[in-house]
């Protein structure tokens, strides 16, 4: 996919290995096979997070691809485009100053997110976009906080068209949000395995803390979140064990932890 520019190395974050590394961009890719990166083989739930943060301390971004993600064609294509942008740059650049701001309907926002954001659609209640020649090219969405209710808002999603860089887009959209909603506080989450979070600093956020890694269960064909496998939701499988881990393991699933999130907060001054 990338002209054999990557090399495998054990010298950058020795003794650990980076599967694919491109020194010119200080960019590495980790491909995490389901079996070998599950708790069956790795007993440290922070393994992926620690590796990412160690690389970051040396000025390197590690981009993690989990096998169950790669098996999803839509998600795979988005990741390939993100890596392409990192290595070769964007196919097109648009200045945010040339764009107009409009509120975006839930339907249009979700379609845009499904096409351009790794996490896809959300349940946001306020959505604003940048339009260039009447086309939506960048989107920022906000919701009421899902996990931490002491904040007024959560910045839920931000993305531009995958093949397009909208220079200054995030700043223009967030500034508009501040002017319209005048929030006292905003919280947001950055997936350590896919991004560095640098855009948040540009927007006036500060790093609050690094959250514990999250996990999924997969048997290769099915992927279940931790919310779907809470013990009280597994009543039909109680004969397989007394805990979530026992039940899911006996069902043939493997437990895999991700890299966790950086948690950023904005506080009105």
C-alpha positions in Angstrom: 0.0 0.0 0.0 2.8 2.4 0.8 5.7 1.6 -1.5 7.6 -0.4 1.1 8.7 2.7 2.9 8.2 1.1 6.3 10.7 -1.0 8.2 10.5 -3.2 11.3 12.6 -1.9 14.2 13.6 -2.8 17.7 15.9 0.1 18.3 13.5 3.1 18.7 11.7 1.9 21.8 14.0 -1.0 22.7 13.6 -3.7 23.6 10.1 -3.4 22.2 9.4 -3.7 18.5 7.6 -1.3 16.2 5.9 -3.4 13.5 6.1 -0.8 10.8 8.1 2.5 11.1 8.7 5.5 8.9 11.4 7.6 10.3 10.9 10.6 8.1 7.4 11.2 9.6 8.3 9.7 13.0 5.3 7.5 12.5 4.8 3.8 13.4 2.0 1.3 12.8 1.2 -1.6 15.2 -0.8 -4.4 13.8 -2.4 -6.2 16.7 -3.5 -9.7 15.9 -6.5 -10.8 17.9 -5.0 -13.9 19.6 -1.5 -12.6 20.3 -2.8 -9.3 21.6 -5.6 -10.7 23.8 -5.4 -11.3 27.5 -4.7 -14.9 26.6 -1.2 -13.8 25.6 -0.8 -10.4 27.2 -1.5 -10.1 30.9 -1.0 -6.3 31.2 -4.2 -4.4 30.4 -2.1 -1.3 29.8 0.3 -2.9 27.3 -0.9 -1.1 24.2 -1.3 2.2 26.1 2.2 2.0 27.7 3.8 1.3 24.3 2.1 4.2 22.7 3.0 6.6 25.4 6.6 5.4 25.4 6.8 6.1 21.7 5.2 9.5 22.2 7.8 10.4 24.7 10.4 9.9 21.9 8.4 12.0 19.5 6.8 9.1 17.6 3.2 8.5 16.9 2.1 4.9 17.0 -1.0 4.1 15.0 -2.7 0.9 16.3 -4.6 -1.4 13.9 -6.4 -4.2 15.6 -7.2 -7.3 13.6 -11.0 -7.0 14.3 -10.8 -3.4 12.9 -9.0 -4.5 9.8 -11.6 -7.1 9.1 -14.2 -4.4 8.8 -13.9 -3.2 5.2 -15.4 0.3 5.8 -13.1 0.9 8.8 -10.1 -0.5 7.0 -10.5 1.9 4.1 -10.8 4.8 6.5 -7.6 3.8 8.3 -5.7 3.3 5.0 -6.7 6.9 4.0 -5.6 8.3 7.4 -2.2 6.6 7.0 -2.0 7.9 3.4 -2.7 11.4 4.7 0.0 11.1 7.3 2.6 9.8 4.9 1.9 11.6 1.7 -0.2 14.5 2.8 -3.8 15.3 1.8 -5.1 15.2 -1.7 -6.7 18.6 -1.2 -6.4 21.5 1.2 -9.1 24.1 1.8 -8.7 27.2 4.0 -11.4 27.5 6.7 -11.7 31.2 5.9 -13.1 30.2 2.5 -15.9 28.1 4.2 -19.2 29.1 5.6 -20.6 27.7 8.9 -24.0 26.1 9.1 -25.9 23.9 11.5 -26.1 20.4 10.2 -29.1 18.0 10.5 -28.7 14.7 12.4 -29.2 12.8 9.2 -26.6 14.7 7.2 -24.1 14.6 10.1 -24.4 10.9 10.7 -23.9 10.2 7.0 -20.8 12.4 7.0 -19.5 10.7 10.1 -20.1 7.2 8.7 -18.1 8.1 5.7 -15.3 10.0 7.4 -14.9 9.3 11.1 -13.5 6.0 12.5 -16.2 5.8 15.2 -19.0 6.7 12.8 -22.3 8.2 13.9 -23.1 9.7 17.3 -26.1 10.9 19.3 -25.1 14.6 19.3 -27.6 17.4 19.9 -25.7 20.2 18.3 -23.9 19.9 15.0 -22.0 22.5 13.0 -20.2 22.2 9.7 -18.0 24.0 7.3 -19.3 24.2 3.8 -17.1 24.9 0.7 -19.0 25.6 -2.5 -22.2 24.3 -0.8 -20.5 21.0 0.1 -19.9 19.8 3.7 -16.2 19.4 4.2 -15.7 19.5 8.0 -18.0 18.7 10.9 -17.9 19.1 14.7 -20.6 17.7 17.0 -21.5 18.2 20.6 -23.6 16.2 23.1 -24.4 16.2 26.8 -21.6 14.3 28.5 -21.9 10.6 28.5 -19.6 9.7 31.4 -18.8 12.8 33.4 -21.9 14.8 34.3 -19.9 17.6 36.0 -19.2 19.1 32.5 -21.8 21.0 30.6 -20.9 19.7 27.1 -19.0 16.9 25.4 -17.2 17.5 22.1 -18.3 14.2 20.6 -16.8 14.2 17.0 -14.6 16.2 14.8 -13.5 15.3 11.3 -13.1 16.6 7.8 -13.6 14.7 4.5 -11.0 11.9 4.6 -9.2 13.1 1.5 -9.3 16.8 2.5 -7.5 19.0 5.0 -9.5 22.0 6.1 -6.8 24.3 7.5 -8.0 26.0 10.6 -11.3 24.1 10.5 -11.4 22.9 14.0 -10.6 26.3 15.4 -13.2 28.0 13.4 -15.9 25.5 14.4 -15.1 25.5 18.1 -14.9 29.3 18.2 -18.4 29.4 16.7 -19.6 26.9 19.3 -18.2 29.1 22.1 -19.9 32.2 20.7 -23.3 30.5 20.3 -23.5 28.3 23.3 -21.1 30.1 25.8 -20.3 26.8 27.6 -18.9 26.8 31.1 -17.0 23.5 30.4 -16.5 21.0 27.7 -14.9 17.5 27.9 -13.6 15.3 25.0 -11.8 12.1 24.5 -8.9 11.3 22.2 -8.2 7.7 21.2 -4.5 7.3 21.9 -4.2 4.4 19.4 -5.3 6.6 16.5 -4.3 10.3 17.3 -2.1 12.4 19.4 -4.6 15.0 20.6 -2.6 18.0 19.4 -5.7 19.6 18.0 -7.2 20.0 21.5 -4.3 22.2 22.6 -5.0 24.5 19.6 -8.6 24.8 20.8 -7.7 25.8 24.3 -8.3 22.4 26.0 -5.9 21.0 28.6 -5.0 17.4 29.2 -6.9 16.3 32.4 -5.8 12.7 32.6 -5.2 9.5 30.7 -8.1 7.1 31.0 -7.8 3.3 31.6 -7.9 1.2 28.4 -11.2 -0.1 27.3 -11.9 -3.6 26.0 -13.9 -5.6 23.6 -14.7 -9.3 23.3 -14.4 -11.1 19.9 -14.6 -14.6 18.6 -13.5 -13.5 15.1 -17.0 -13.2 13.7 -18.6 -11.1 16.4 -17.4 -8.1 18.3 -19.0 -7.1 21.7 -18.4 -4.1 23.8 -18.0 -4.2 27.6 -21.5 -2.8 27.9 -22.9 -5.6 25.9 -21.2 -8.2 28.1 -22.1 -7.0 31.6 -23.0 -10.0 33.6 -26.6 -9.1 34.1 -27.0 -9.2 30.3 -25.6 -12.7 30.0 -28.3 -14.5 32.0 -28.7 -17.2 29.3 -25.1 -18.2 29.7 -24.9 -18.3 33.5 -24.3 -22.1 33.2 -20.9 -21.2 31.7 -19.5 -19.4 34.7 -19.9 -17.0 37.6 -18.2 -13.9 36.1 -18.2 -12.0 32.9 -14.7 -13.3 32.1 -15.6 -16.9 32.8 -18.7 -16.8 30.7 -17.2 -15.0 27.7 -14.1 -17.1 27.7 -16.2 -20.3 27.8 -18.2 -19.0 24.9 -15.0 -18.9 22.9 -14.4 -15.1 23.0 -11.1 -13.3 23.5 -10.7 -10.1 25.6 -8.6 -7.3 24.0 -7.7 -4.0 25.5 -7.2 -0.9 23.5 -4.9 2.1 24.1 -7.3 4.1 26.2 -8.1 7.8 25.8 -6.5 11.1 26.6 -9.2 13.1 28.4 -9.2 16.8 27.5 -11.2 19.6 29.2 -12.1 23.2 28.3 -13.0 25.5 31.2 -14.5 29.0 30.5 -12.2 31.7 31.8 
